[in-house]
Amino acid sequence: MDHVTILKRAWNMVWRYRALWIFGIILALTTTSGQATTLWRDGGGGRGQGVRITLSEDWSEEFDDQIRREVEELNELFRGWDRSEVEARLIATAIGVLVVVFVLVVVGRIGFYVASTAVIRMVDEYEDTGERCSVRQGFRLGWSRSAWRLFLIDLLVDLPVALAFIVLFAVSLSPLLLWTGRNETLGAIGTVAAVGLFFMVVFAAIVVGAALSLLKRFFRRECVLGELGVGESIRRGYALVRANLKDVGLMWLIMVGISLGYHILTIPIGLLLAGAGALAGGGAGLVVGRLAQAAFGAMWGWFAGGAVGVPIFLLIVVAPLAIVGGLWEVFRSSTWTLTYRELSALEKLKSGEQPEPEA
C-alpha cells in the first residue's frame, strides 16, 4: 500500500470537495470554580420576611462598596420572596439547564454519527464516480440506518471496556484499605501498591483506548460502505486490520505524527484568537455593561456586559477553530476511508476476486 499517495489524495480531497467542510465542522464541534457569601437567610424563620443576602465581614475594602451596592440591589429584587420560593426557582432553573444540556448532547451525538456516515460515503462515492455530492445529498447519505449502527458499534465496544476499567481502577485502589487496620507500615505499603497499580491501569487504558480507536475506524467503514450489521462489521473490520497489520500500523504512526503537528500548530492560533476575542468581547461587554449599570444598576450592568461580551468572544474564538478543526476532520476521515478502500481491494486480489475499477 502506498501511504504517501493516500495522504496526497486525502489532502486534495480536503481542498477540492468543499461540501465535505460542512460535515467536518459538525464533526469538529461534536468530537469534539475563599471567601463565602451567604446566598440566603430566612430573616427569622418565617414567611414574608423576604430573602436577605449578607456578606462575610472580612471582604477586601477595595471591593466593599461595589459589592454592597450589588447586594443591596439583589436584596431589593428578592424583597417579598420567601426562602422556599427562591429554592423552587433555583431547582426549576437547574432542571431547565439539565434538560437543555441533555438535548444538546443528544443533538450533538446525532450530528456526529450523521456527519461521520456522510463523510465516509461522500469520499467513497467520489473515488468511485468522480462526482461530488452537494451538502443536501450528503445529509441524505448520512441520515441512514448506518448512522444508527455506528452508534450501536460504539456502544457495544465502549461500554464493556469502560465497565471493565472502572472495576480495574477500583481494584488498583483497594490496597488503600490496609489503612483501616491502623498499621502505618501496612498502610504505607498499601499506598505504594495502589499508586503502582493505578498507573499500570492508566497505561493499559491508554493502550486499549488507542487500539480500539484504530479498530473502530475500520468497523465503521465496514458498516457504512459494506452495509453490514453491527456484529459483522466488527468481525470483518477486525479481520481486515489483522490481515494488514503492518500497513495499518504504519498509517496509524503517520497519522499520529501529523496529528501531533496539527495540535502544536493550533496552540498559537488558539492563543491569538483568545487574545483577540478577549479584547473585542471584553471591550464591547465593558461599554455595554457601563451603560446598563448607569441606567439600571450594577447587577444589570454585569448581566448586560456578559450577554454582549461572551457571545463576541465565542464567535471570534470558536468559529475559526471550528473551521480549522473541520478541515482536519475531513482529512483524517478521508485518509482512513482511502486506506480502507486500498486494503479491501488488496484483500479481494488475494482472494481471487476482481475489485471494482476506480473512476
C-alpha positions in Angstrom: 0.0 0.0 0.0 1.3 3.4 -1.0 0.8 5.5 2.2 2.1 8.8 0.7 -0.2 8.6 -2.3 -3.2 8.1 0.1 -2.2 11.1 2.1 -1.9 13.2 -1.0 -5.3 12.1 -2.2 -6.8 12.9 1.1 -5.2 16.3 1.2 -6.5 17.0 -2.3 -10.0 15.8 -1.2 -10.0 18.5 1.5 -9.5 21.4 -0.9 -11.4 20.1 -3.9 -14.5 18.8 -2.2 -15.9 21.9 -0.4 -19.2 20.2 0.6 -17.2 18.0 3.0 -16.3 21.1 5.0 -19.8 21.4 6.5 -19.7 17.8 7.8 -16.1 18.2 9.0 -17.2 21.3 11.0 -20.0 19.3 12.5 -17.5 16.6 13.5 -15.2 19.2 15.0 -17.9 20.7 17.1 -19.3 17.4 18.3 -15.9 15.3 18.8 -15.4 17.0 20.0 -14.9 27.2 40.2 -12.4 31.6 49.6 -14.4 33.7 50.9 -18.0 32.8 51.1 -21.1 34.8 50.7 -24.3 33.7 52.4 -26.7 33.3 49.5 -29.9 33.4 51.5 -31.1 33.7 55.0 -34.5 33.2 56.4 -34.6 36.6 58.2 -36.2 35.0 61.3 -37.6 31.7 60.1 -41.0 32.8 58.8 -42.6 33.6 55.5 -43.0 37.2 54.2 -39.7 38.3 55.7 -38.0 38.4 52.3 -34.8 36.8 51.2 -31.7 38.6 52.5 -28.1 38.3 51.2 -25.4 39.1 53.7 -21.6 39.4 53.4 -18.8 37.9 55.4 -17.1 40.5 57.5 -13.6 40.2 56.0 -14.2 41.3 52.4 -11.4 43.4 50.9 -12.1 47.1 51.5 -11.2 47.7 47.9 -14.3 46.0 46.6 -16.5 46.5 49.6 -18.6 49.5 48.4 -19.2 48.0 44.9 -20.2 44.6 46.3 -22.5 46.1 48.9 -24.3 48.1 46.2 -24.9 45.0 44.2 -26.0 43.1 47.2 -28.5 45.9 48.1 -29.9 45.6 44.6 -30.3 41.9 44.9 -31.9 42.3 48.3 -34.3 44.8 46.7 -35.0 42.3 43.9 -35.6 39.5 46.4 -37.7 41.6 48.8 -41.0 39.9 49.4 -39.8 36.5 48.3 -39.6 33.8 50.9 -36.9 31.1 51.1 -39.0 28.3 49.7 -39.8 30.5 46.6 -36.1 31.1 46.0 -35.3 27.4 46.4 -38.1 26.4 44.0 -36.8 28.9 41.4 -33.3 27.6 41.7 -34.4 24.0 41.4 -36.5 24.9 38.3 -33.6 26.7 36.8 -31.2 23.8 37.5 -33.7 21.3 35.9 -34.1 23.6 32.9 -30.3 23.8 32.5 -30.0 20.0 32.7 -32.7 19.5 30.1 -31.0 21.9 27.7 -27.7 20.2 28.2 -29.3 16.8 27.7 -30.9 17.9 24.5 -27.7 19.5 23.2 -25.8 16.2 24.0 -28.4 14.1 22.1 -28.4 16.5 19.1 -24.6 16.6 19.1 -24.3 12.8 19.1 -26.9 12.5 16.3 -24.9 15.2 14.3 -21.7 13.3 14.9 -22.9 9.9 13.6 -24.8 11.5 10.6 -21.7 13.6 9.7 -19.4 10.6 10.1 -21.6 8.5 7.8 -21.9 11.3 5.3 -18.2 12.0 5.0 -17.3 8.3 4.6 -20.0 7.8 1.9 -19.2 11.0 0.1 -15.5 10.2 -0.1 -16.2 6.7 -1.3 -18.7 8.0 -3.9 -16.2 10.5 -5.2 -13.5 7.8 -5.5 -15.9 5.5 -7.4 -17.5 8.0 -9.8 -15.5 11.3 -9.6 -18.8 13.1 -8.8 -19.2 15.4 -5.8 -22.3 15.4 -3.7 -24.0 18.6 -2.6 -24.4 19.3 1.1 -28.1 18.3 0.8 -27.2 15.0 -0.8 -24.6 14.5 1.9 -27.2 14.8 4.6 -29.3 12.3 2.8 -26.4 9.9 2.7 -25.6 10.5 6.4 -29.2 10.2 7.6 -29.4 6.4 7.3 -29.6 3.2 9.1 -25.8 3.0 9.0 -25.6 6.1 11.3 -27.7 4.3 13.9 -25.5 1.2 13.6 -22.4 3.3 14.2 -23.9 4.4 17.5 -24.5 0.7 18.3 -21.0 -0.2 17.4 -19.6 2.4 19.8 -22.0 1.3 22.5 -21.2 -2.4 22.1 -17.4 -1.7 22.1 -17.0 1.1 24.6 -19.5 0.2 27.3 -17.9 -3.2 28.3 -14.4 -1.7 28.1 -15.4 1.3 30.3 -17.1 -1.0 32.9 -14.0 -3.3 32.9 -11.6 -0.4 33.6 -13.9 1.0 36.3 -13.5 -2.3 38.0 -9.8 -2.4 37.4 -9.4 1.2 38.8 -11.4 0.1 41.9 -9.2 -2.9 42.3 -6.0 -0.9 41.9 -7.0 1.4 44.7 -8.1 -1.5 47.0 -4.7 -1.7 48.8 -5.5 1.6 50.4 -7.9 -0.4 52.6 -4.9 -1.5 54.5 -5.1 1.8 56.3 -8.2 0.6 58.0 -6.1 -1.7 60.1 -4.4 1.3 61.8 -1.0 -0.2 61.0 1.1 2.6 59.4 3.6 0.2 57.9 0.9 -1.8 56.1 -0.9 1.5 55.1 2.3 2.8 53.5 2.8 -0.5 51.7 -0.8 -0.3 50.5 -0.3 3.2 49.3 2.8 2.3 47.3 1.0 -0.7 45.8 -2.1 1.3 45.0 -0.1 4.0 43.2 1.8 1.4 41.2 -1.3 -0.5 40.2 -3.2 2.7 39.4 -0.5 3.9 36.9 -0.4 0.4 35.4 -4.2 0.6 34.8 -3.8 4.1 33.3 -1.1 2.8 30.9 -3.3 -0.1 30.0 -6.3 2.2 29.4 -4.2 4.4 27.1 -3.0 1.4 25.0 -6.5 -0.2 24.9 -8.1 3.1 24.0 -5.7 3.7 21.1 -6.2 0.2 19.8 -10.0 0.5 19.9 -9.9 3.9 18.3 -7.9 2.4 15.4 -10.1 -0.6 15.1 -13.4 1.4 15.2 -12.3 3.3 12.1 -12.5 0.0 10.2 -15.6 -1.2 12.0 -17.4 2.0 10.9 -16.3 1.7 7.3 -17.3 -1.9 7.1 -20.7 -0.9 8.4 -21.2 2.2 6.2 -19.6 1.0 2.9 -20.3 -2.7 3.3 -23.8 -2.0 4.6 -23.2 -4.7 7.3 -24.8 -5.2 10.7 -23.1 -4.4 13.9 -21.6 -7.8 14.7 -20.5 -8.5 11.1 -18.9 -5.0 10.8 -16.8 -5.7 14.0 -15.8 -9.1 12.8 -14.8 -8.1 9.3 -13.2 -4.9 10.4 -11.0 -6.7 12.9 -10.1 -9.4 10.3 -9.1 -6.7 7.8 -6.8 -4.9 10.3 -5.3 -8.2 11.5 -4.5 -9.3 7.9 -2.9 -6.0 7.1 -1.4 -5.1 10.5 1.9 -3.7 9.0 0.2 -1.3 6.6 -2.4 -0.2 9.2 0.2 0.3 11.9 2.4 2.4 9.6 -0.6 4.6 8.6 -1.5 4.9 12.3 2.0 6.1 13.2 2.0 8.6 10.3 -1.4 10.0 11.4 -0.2 10.2 15.0 2.8 12.3 13.8 0.5 14.5 11.6 -2.0 14.9 14.5 0.8 16.0 16.8 1.9 18.6 14.4 -1.6 19.8 13.8 -2.3 20.3 17.6 1.1 22.0 18.1 0.2 24.4 15.2 -3.3 25.2 16.7 -1.9 26.2 20.1 -0.5 29.7 18.9 -3.6 30.1 16.7 -5.9 29.5 19.6 -3.9 31.9 21.9 -4.1 34.6 19.3 -7.8 34.1 18.8 -8.4 34.1 22.5 -6.5 37.4 22.9 -8.5 39.0 20.1 -11.7 37.6 21.5 -10.9 38.9 24.9 -10.1 42.4 23.6 -13.2 42.6 21.4 -15.6 40.8 23.7 -14.2 42.4 26.8 -14.3 45.9 25.3 -17.8 45.6 24.0 -19.0 44.0 27.3 -17.4 46.7 29.3 -19.0 49.5 27.3 -22.5 47.9 27.3 -22.1 47.0 31.0 -21.2 50.5 32.0 -24.2 51.9 30.1 -26.5 49.3 31.6 -25.1 50.0 35.0 -25.7 53.7 34.7 -29.3 53.1 33.5 -30.4 50.1 35.6 -27.9 49.5 38.3 -24.7 47.4 38.9 -26.3 44.0 38.8 -27.9 44.5 35.4 -24.6 46.0 34.2 -22.9 42.7 34.8 -25.7 40.8 33.1 -25.7 43.0 30.0 -21.9 43.1 29.7 -21.8 39.3 29.9 -24.6 38.9 27.4 -22.8 41.0 24.9 -19.1 40.2 25.6 -19.3 36.4 25.9 -21.0 35.7 22.5 -18.5 38.0 20.8 -15.6 36.2 22.5 -17.0 32.8 21.5 -17.7 33.9 17.9 -14.1 35.1 17.4 -12.5 32.1 19.1 -14.9 29.2 18.3 -15.8 29.9 14.6 -12.2 29.9 13.2 -11.1 27.0 15.3 -14.2 25.1 14.2 -13.3 25.7 10.5 -9.7 24.6 11.0 -10.9 21.6 13.0 -13.4 20.7 10.3 -10.7 20.6 7.6 -8.7 18.4 9.9 -11.6 16.0 10.5 -12.2 15.8 6.7 -8.6 15.0 6.1 -8.4 12.4 8.8 -11.7 10.7 7.8 -10.7 10.7 4.1 -7.3 9.2 4.9 -8.9 6.3 6.7 -11.6 5.8 4.1 -9.0 5.7 1.3 -6.9 3.3 3.4 -9.8 1.0 3.9 -10.6 1.0 0.2 -7.0 0.2 -0.6 -6.8 -2.7 1.9 -10.2 -4.0 0.8 -9.0 -4.0 -2.8 -5.8 -5.9 -1.9 -7.8 -8.5 0.1 -10.1 -9.0 -3.0 -7.0 -9.5 -5.2 -5.6 -12.0 -2.7 -8.8 -14.0 -2.6 -9.1 -14.0 -6.4 -11.9 -11.5 -6.7 -11.8 -8.7 -9.2 -12.0 -5.3 -7.5 -14.3 -2.7 -8.9 -12.4 -0.4 -11.3 -11.9 3.1 -9.9 -13.2 6.1 -11.9 
